[in-house]
Amino acid sequence: MTFNDLKLSAPLLKAVSEAGYETPSPIQASAIPPVLAGRDLMGCAQTGTGKTAAFALPMLDRLTANPAKKKGAVRALILTPTRELALQIGESFEMYGKYLSLRSTVIFGGVGQAPQVAAIKRGVDILIACPGRLNDLVGQGLIDLGSIEIFVLDEADRMLDMGFFKDVTRIIDKVKNRKNLGLFSATISQEVMTVSWMYQRDEVEITVEPKQEDRPDIDQFSITCT
């Protein structure tokens, strides 16, 4: 299978080719078609298997194919547990979407909010956010979640294990007009299952088992001291 077989748009295929991607990973090949079709999805695959492209590519494709109803409104939200992950996802969206007219920005806590708020006020199609800062800005009336069509929880198990369950569900409850919800996770914990039961509808479940060659090559030694 190639990325051409996944029926992505020409600008995305060009960006993917320039990024050096030749064939989709198992999670990408399995997840991209149902996300393109607008299905809710629970995708389980270990870190480093290409989960970001699995939701970013079809998200960009769908947003481009369906023009915004409200200019400048946030249309897609990716929630992730840490600043480092949020920045990595933001870089991926810039790389995949460089031939598209969609705009994205990243927000997280621990820094001043003014530059982030300014970026949002200029108009953002795709928002990558950490739960604490997002809830803070929503509470201040600086972000409107009413136009969000696509919502993804990335590294859902880590986010919920870090104590963000109430923050996450509070945000999902505010995204009333979403068309689909994607959960991407390295493991399917009880908390992840609870969020799926509460909010997903007729979801597609995909689990990609790690291959032996994907596992880290670790040598173990023991030293007996006398």
Summary of the structure (lengths in Angstrom):
residues: 226
radius of gyration: 18.1
end to end distance: 57.2
largest distance: 74.0
contacts: 697
relative contact order: 0.18
helix: 44%
strand: 14%
